[in-house]
Amino acid sequence: MVPATLRFFPTLPNPFAVVRVRDHNFSLLLGPAPRENPKIMSRFAATSLRRLTTDLFLAAGASATNADATATSLINNDLCGYESHGIMRTIRYIDRIRDGTLQPTAEVAITRNRGANAVVDGGWGFGQVAAQAATAHARELCREFGQAGVSVAHAHHVGRLGEYAESLAADGLVAIVMSAGGGIGGAVAPHGGRQRLLGTNPYAMGVPTPEGEPPLVFDFATSAIAEGKVAVAHANCTPLPPGCLIDRHGQPSVTAADFYTEGALLPFGGHKGYGLMLMIEILASVLADSAPISDPAYRMGNPTLIIALDPTSFVECSHYDAMVAALMERIRTSPPAAGFERVMLPGEPETRIRQNRAQLGIPLSDGVWQQLVTLASELDCTLPNPLATE
């Protein structure tokens, strides 16, 4: 068991609990404490939140390029409804800058290039910056060789994998993206166990679609629930779905706080999700020359593997488009099951949310907003005004 100490700060505008885990001189902020009667405080324009996030990173010491790229990624996630990978991550990232885990001015370098394969070194900087560079390099290699495999090494949290899969698919390439790592000690127990030994190990796939259709992107954590969603539930005092979490004694729990007191997440789909999770742990970590999360030599980060395939290397473009279009139409027009209005394709709910939030603004819970207020005060940054409500 990793030794840890718990400190609770009740006097700040947003009280929070900090768990400090000492291992190889790294510390880990696991999650905020819940607030009483959480509510949506206000909605903010995406441009305003992007400006605030950029300013916070700049004030914390980030380069202009890194601050802008990371802020844009986070706010785009909020626009799509992925609050767990949105502006709330700013608080955690700046905590990492302060404890030296994240290097805010790091520059990306390609350290290994062999044919269609490469390694991108993030210099322990913002993971989004490294993953975006790796995606761009994978695109170039795939255009040349018809396929590519690029791993991301020495990078902080890379964010939502769907961002990188969508970028490649929008350019006509098939994308497979997987990531391992996370906090020291892991977050997920293997199937049949109760000790944290694995990361949440997300996996994303993107495929190009005929002209006029957005790419098909499927992005999910191989844990029953993403760790970021546990943090959201914890901050908002809401229960987790059954089957996601066990407490320190290995008993089922729906209380998010149990995760932060030596509980563990579970793989999705029992032994099947566990098997996929284990394969990702190996491929994403070891191909980036990173120790798996349960290894004593592990250093906190998000090793990632990006695979790109050019479908025209396998099939004529017109034939590919025709088959994919026909399949999408069959699924969309298939009869819905009881309780469903219609059958949707992956990504359609996110498109609806994005359209809504682009028009009405991004909602922030009181808990997240108060943490941003505190952080902006510490870093002398100007807060945006909320959008007017009827």
C-alpha positions in Angstrom: 0.0 0.0 0.0 1.3 3.5 -0.9 1.5 5.7 2.2 -0.7 8.8 2.1 -1.8 11.7 4.2 -5.2 13.5 4.0 -5.6 17.2 4.6 -9.0 19.0 4.5 -9.3 22.8 3.9 -12.7 24.0 5.1 -12.1 27.7 5.1 -11.6 28.4 1.3 -14.4 29.5 -0.9 -14.6 25.9 -2.1 -13.5 23.5 0.6 -11.5 20.6 -0.8 -9.6 17.6 0.3 -6.1 16.9 -0.8 -4.5 13.5 -0.7 -0.7 13.6 -1.0 0.9 10.4 -2.2 4.7 10.3 -2.0 6.3 8.0 -4.5 9.5 9.0 -6.4 9.0 12.5 -5.1 5.7 13.0 -6.9 2.4 14.1 -5.3 -1.1 13.5 -6.6 -4.2 15.6 -6.1 -7.0 13.0 -6.3 -10.2 15.0 -6.1 -12.2 17.8 -4.6 -14.5 17.5 -1.6 -18.2 17.6 -2.2 -20.2 20.8 -1.6 -23.6 21.1 0.0 -26.5 21.5 -2.4 -24.5 21.6 -5.7 -26.2 23.4 -8.6 -25.5 24.9 -12.0 -24.5 28.4 -11.3 -24.3 30.0 -14.7 -23.5 29.5 -18.3 -20.5 31.1 -20.0 -19.6 31.7 -23.6 -16.9 29.2 -24.8 -14.7 32.1 -25.9 -14.8 33.6 -22.4 -13.9 30.3 -20.8 -11.1 29.7 -23.3 -9.6 33.1 -22.6 -9.8 32.5 -18.8 -8.2 29.1 -19.2 -5.4 30.5 -21.4 -4.8 33.3 -19.0 -4.6 30.9 -16.0 -2.0 28.7 -17.7 0.0 31.8 -18.8 0.0 33.1 -15.2 1.1 29.7 -14.0 4.2 29.8 -16.3 3.1 28.2 -19.5 4.3 29.3 -22.9 1.8 31.0 -25.1 1.6 28.1 -27.6 1.1 25.5 -24.9 -1.5 27.6 -23.0 -3.5 28.2 -26.1 -3.5 24.6 -27.4 -4.4 23.1 -24.0 -7.1 25.7 -23.3 -8.7 25.1 -26.7 -8.7 21.4 -26.2 -10.3 21.6 -22.7 -13.1 24.0 -23.7 -13.9 22.0 -26.9 -14.5 19.1 -24.5 -16.9 21.2 -22.4 -18.7 22.2 -25.6 -19.2 18.5 -26.5 -20.5 17.7 -23.0 -17.3 16.1 -21.6 -17.1 18.1 -18.4 -14.7 15.5 -16.9 -12.1 16.6 -19.5 -13.0 20.2 -19.7 -12.2 23.4 -17.8 -12.3 21.6 -14.4 -8.9 20.0 -15.4 -7.3 23.4 -15.3 -7.3 23.3 -11.5 -5.5 19.9 -11.5 -3.1 20.9 -14.2 -2.0 24.0 -12.4 -1.5 22.0 -9.2 0.8 19.7 -11.2 2.7 22.8 -12.5 3.1 23.9 -8.9 4.5 20.6 -7.6 6.8 20.2 -10.6 5.1 17.3 -12.2 4.1 19.2 -15.3 6.6 21.3 -17.2 4.5 24.2 -18.7 7.1 25.4 -21.3 8.1 21.9 -22.5 8.7 21.5 -26.2 7.8 18.4 -28.2 10.5 16.4 -30.0 10.5 13.3 -32.2 13.1 11.0 -30.6 12.6 7.9 -32.7 11.6 7.6 -36.4 11.7 4.2 -38.2 9.7 3.9 -41.4 6.0 4.3 -40.5 6.6 4.3 -36.8 7.8 7.1 -34.4 8.1 8.2 -30.8 7.1 11.7 -29.8 8.6 12.9 -26.5 6.4 15.4 -24.6 9.2 16.5 -22.2 6.7 16.0 -19.3 4.7 18.9 -20.6 1.0 19.3 -21.4 -0.3 16.0 -22.8 -2.6 17.7 -25.3 0.4 19.4 -26.9 2.3 16.2 -27.3 -0.7 14.2 -28.5 -1.6 16.8 -31.1 2.0 16.8 -32.4 1.9 13.0 -32.5 -1.4 13.0 -34.4 0.0 15.4 -37.0 3.1 13.2 -37.4 0.9 10.1 -37.7 -1.0 11.8 -40.5 2.2 12.6 -42.4 3.5 9.1 -42.0 0.2 7.5 -43.0 0.1 9.6 -46.2 3.5 8.3 -47.1 3.3 4.7 -46.0 -0.5 4.0 -45.9 -0.3 3.3 -42.2 1.5 4.7 -39.2 2.1 4.0 -35.5 3.2 6.9 -33.2 3.6 6.6 -29.5 3.6 9.5 -27.0 6.2 9.4 -24.2 6.8 11.6 -21.2 3.6 13.5 -21.4 1.1 14.7 -18.8 -2.6 13.9 -19.1 -3.5 13.9 -22.9 -7.2 14.6 -22.4 -10.0 13.2 -24.5 -8.7 10.6 -27.0 -11.7 11.3 -29.3 -10.1 14.6 -30.2 -7.2 12.9 -31.9 -9.3 10.1 -33.5 -11.7 12.7 -34.9 -8.9 14.8 -36.3 -7.5 11.9 -38.3 -10.9 10.6 -39.4 -11.8 14.1 -40.6 -8.8 13.8 -43.0 -10.0 10.5 -44.4 -7.9 8.2 -42.2 -8.9 5.4 -39.9 -7.7 6.1 -36.3 -7.1 3.9 -33.3 -5.9 5.6 -30.2 -5.2 4.2 -26.7 -3.7 5.6 -23.6 -2.5 4.2 -20.2 -1.2 5.7 -17.0 -2.8 8.3 -14.8 -2.3 8.8 -11.1 0.4 6.9 -9.1 -0.8 3.5 -8.0 -3.5 3.1 -10.6 -7.3 3.5 -10.3 -8.8 0.2 -11.5 -8.7 -3.3 -9.9 -8.4 -6.3 -12.3 -11.4 -8.5 -12.7 -11.7 -10.6 -9.6 -9.4 -8.4 -7.6 -9.7 -5.4 -5.3 -6.3 -3.7 -5.5 -5.7 -0.8 -7.9 -3.2 -2.1 -10.5 -4.4 -0.6 -13.8 -5.2 2.8 -15.3 -8.6 3.7 -16.7 -6.9 3.1 -20.1 -9.2 4.9 -22.6 -9.6 3.7 -26.2 -10.9 5.6 -29.2 -11.6 4.7 -32.8 -12.5 7.0 -35.6 -13.5 6.2 -39.2 -14.0 8.6 -42.1 -17.5 8.9 -43.6 -18.9 10.0 -46.9 -18.8 13.8 -47.7 -21.4 15.7 -45.7 -21.3 13.4 -42.7 -19.2 14.0 -39.6 -16.6 11.3 -38.8 -17.8 8.4 -36.7 -15.9 8.4 -33.4 -16.2 6.1 -30.5 -14.3 7.0 -27.3 -14.5 5.3 -24.0 -12.6 4.4 -20.8 -12.1 0.7 -20.3 -13.1 1.2 -16.7 -16.8 1.1 -16.0 -16.7 4.8 -15.5 -14.0 7.4 -16.3 -12.1 8.8 -13.3 -12.9 12.3 -14.3 -16.6 11.5 -14.1 -16.0 10.2 -10.5 -14.5 13.6 -9.7 -17.5 15.3 -11.2 -19.9 13.2 -9.1 -17.8 13.7 -6.0 -17.8 17.5 -6.4 -21.6 17.5 -7.1 -22.6 15.1 -4.4 -24.2 12.7 -6.9 -24.1 8.9 -6.7 -22.3 6.7 -9.2 -24.1 4.0 -11.3 -24.0 0.6 -9.6 -21.2 -1.7 -10.8 -18.5 1.0 -11.2 -16.8 1.1 -7.9 -15.8 -1.0 -4.9 -14.7 0.4 -1.5 -11.4 -0.4 0.3 -12.9 -3.7 1.5 -13.9 -4.8 -2.0 -17.6 -4.2 -1.4 -19.8 -2.6 -4.1 -20.3 1.2 -3.7 -22.1 4.1 -5.4 -20.4 6.7 -3.3 -17.7 8.6 -5.2 -15.8 9.5 -2.0 -15.0 5.8 -1.5 -12.7 6.0 -4.6 -10.6 8.6 -2.8 -10.3 6.5 0.3 -8.5 3.4 -1.2 -11.4 2.2 -3.2 -11.1 1.1 -6.8 -12.9 1.4 -10.1 -13.9 -1.8 -12.0 -13.4 -2.7 -15.6 -16.4 -2.4 -17.9 -17.9 -5.7 -19.0 -16.2 -7.8 -16.4 -13.4 -10.1 -17.8 -13.8 -8.7 -21.3 -13.1 -5.1 -20.3 -10.3 -6.3 -18.1 -8.6 -8.1 -21.0 -8.8 -5.0 -23.2 -7.6 -2.8 -20.4 -4.6 -5.1 -19.8 -3.6 -5.1 -23.5 -3.8 -1.3 -23.6 -1.7 -1.1 -20.4 1.0 -3.0 -22.3 0.8 -1.4 -25.7 0.4 2.2 -24.7 3.0 2.0 -21.9 5.7 -0.3 -23.1 5.8 1.0 -26.7 6.4 4.4 -25.2 9.2 2.9 -23.1 7.1 3.7 -20.0 6.7 1.5 -16.9 3.1 0.2 -16.4 1.2 2.1 -13.7 1.6 -0.7 -11.1 5.4 -0.8 -11.6 7.5 0.9 -8.8 9.5 2.6 -11.6 6.3 4.3 -13.0 6.4 8.0 -13.3 3.0 9.8 -13.5 2.0 10.5 -17.1 -0.2 9.4 -20.0 1.7 7.2 -22.5 -0.4 7.0 -25.6 -0.4 5.0 -28.9 -1.9 6.5 -32.1 -2.4 4.2 -35.1 -3.5 5.6 -38.5 -4.6 3.6 -41.5 -5.4 4.9 -45.0 -8.5 3.0 -46.1 -7.6 3.6 -49.8 -4.7 1.3 -49.3 -7.2 -1.5 -48.8 -10.3 -0.6 -50.9 -11.4 1.9 -53.5 -12.5 5.2 -52.0 -15.9 5.1 -53.8 -16.6 1.5 -52.6 -15.6 2.4 -49.1 -17.9 5.4 -49.0 -20.8 3.5 -50.5 -20.6 0.7 -48.0 -20.2 3.0 -45.0 -23.1 5.2 -46.1 -25.4 2.2 -46.6 -24.5 0.8 -43.2 -25.1 4.2 -41.5 -28.5 4.5 -43.2 -29.6 1.0 -42.1 -28.7 1.8 -38.5 -30.4 5.2 -38.5 -33.6 3.8 -40.0 -33.7 0.6 -37.9 -36.7 0.3 -35.5 -35.9 1.6 -32.0 -36.3 -0.6 -28.9 -38.8 0.1 -26.2 -37.8 3.4 -24.4 -35.8 4.8 -27.3 -36.9 7.5 -29.7 -34.6 6.3 -32.4 -31.3 4.6 -33.0 -28.4 7.0 -33.0 -24.8 6.7 -34.3 -21.8 7.3 -32.1 -21.2 11.1 -31.8 -24.8 12.2 -32.5 -25.5 13.1 -28.8 -22.2 15.1 -28.6 -23.3 17.0 -31.8 -26.6 18.0 -30.2 -24.8 19.1 -27.0 -22.3 21.1 -28.9 -25.0 22.9 -30.9 -26.9 23.7 -27.7 -23.9 25.0 -25.8 -22.6 27.0 -28.7 -25.9 28.8 -28.6 -26.7 28.9 -24.8 -23.2 28.7 -23.3 -21.3 26.2 -21.2 -22.8 25.4 -17.8 -20.5 25.3 -14.8 -21.4 23.8 -11.4 -21.0 25.9 -8.4 -18.2 23.6 -7.1 -16.1 24.0 -10.2 -16.8 27.7 -10.5 -15.7 28.4 -6.9 -12.4 26.6 -7.5 -11.8 28.7 -10.6 -12.6 31.9 -8.6 -10.0 30.9 -6.0 -7.4 30.0 -8.7 -8.1 33.3 -10.6 -7.6 35.3 -7.4 -4.3 33.5 -6.7 -3.0 34.1 -10.2 -4.5 37.6 -10.6 -6.6 36.7 -13.7 -9.9 38.4 -14.7 -13.0 36.3 -14.5 -15.6 36.3 -17.3 -19.1 37.5 -16.8 -21.9 34.8 -17.1 -24.3 35.0 -20.0 -27.6 36.6 -19.3 -30.4 34.2 -18.5 -34.1 34.7 -19.1 
